[in-house]
């Protein structure tokens, strides 16, 4: 009787592996994609802060955009607003790998404008 049970259980390991492996691959893929999104969000944070610092030093607009673009993810949209005593830099980027998702990564940094040395002298 023990021999009959072994023959009946023979294909279960293959069937279980066939069911579990695709789920594990999908989980691993989602985990890697999530890490890529988090890394891109951190790049947006760093780029916005870098741009805000450059704009606060009253660097030229083109230099601010260039410095921000170097730190931002590829293809990011950069917006720089100068107000009376503040500068605001906004960095928006599409999530990596899956571009069809309905959200963008967005980060904004604000800095106080620094006084320039030697102005009015």
N, C-alpha and C positions, 0 to 999 in steps of 0.2 A: 504494500500500500504506500510506503514511503517513496518508492520509485515512481509511482504515478503522479504524486504531488510535485516532484521535481520537474517532470516533463511538462506539466501544466503551467508552471511558473517560469518557464524558460524565456519567453518573450517579453516579460514585464520590464526588465531592466532596459531593454532597447526602447520600449514604448515610453517609459518614464524619461529616459534621456532625450528622446525626440520631443517630448513636451517641455522639458525644463530648459534645455539649451537655448532655444530661441528667446525665452523669457529672460535668461541671464544675459544674452547678447543685447537685447533691447534695454535692459537695466544698465548695463555697462555703457552703452551708447548714450543714454540719457544722462548718466553721471558725467561723462566726458563733456557733453554739450553744455551741461550746467556749469562745469568748471570754466569752459571757454567764455560763457556769458559773464560769469563773475570776473574773470580776468579782463574782459573788455570794459566792464563797468568801472573797474579800478583804473584802467587807462583813461577813461573819460574823466574821472575824478582828478587824476594827476594832471591831465591836459588843461582842465578848467582852472585849476589852481595855478599852474605855470603861466597860463595866459593872463590871469587876473594879476599875478605879481608883475608881469611885464607891463601890463597896461597901467598899473598903479605907479610904476616908475616913469610913466608918461613916455614909453617907447613909441615909435611911430606905429600906426595902425597895421601896416604891412608886416612889420617885425613881430607884432603881437600875434597876428594870424599865423605867421610862419612858425613861431615857437610853439604855439598851441597845436598846430597840425602835426608837427614832429612827434609830439607826445600822445596824440589822439590815435584811436584805431583807424585803419585805412577806410577812406570814404566818409569820414565824419563831417558833419556840417558844423561850422563854427560861427557864432554870432558874438560880436563885441559891442556893448553899449557903454558910452561914456556919459555920465551925468555930472552934476555940479561937483560933488565931493566923492563920488563912488564910480567904480568901473564894474561891469558885470560881464562875465564870459560864460556863454552857454555852449556846451558840446553835445551834439546828438549823433548817435550812430546806430546802424542796424545790427541786430544780434548776429554773431558769426555763424557760419555754416547754413542755418535754416533762415533764409532771408524772407520767406513768406509769412512769418509770424506777425501777429497784429500789434506788436509793440516795438518801441525804440528804446535804446538806452539813452538816458539824458542826465546830464549833470550840469550844475550851475555854481559858479564861484563869484563872490563879491569881495572887493577890496577897496579900502579907502585910498584916494589919490594922495600920493606923497608930494610934498613941496619940492620944487626943483631948486637946486643950488645955483646961485648966480643970476637968477631972473630979476630983472629990474635994476641991476647994478650998473 
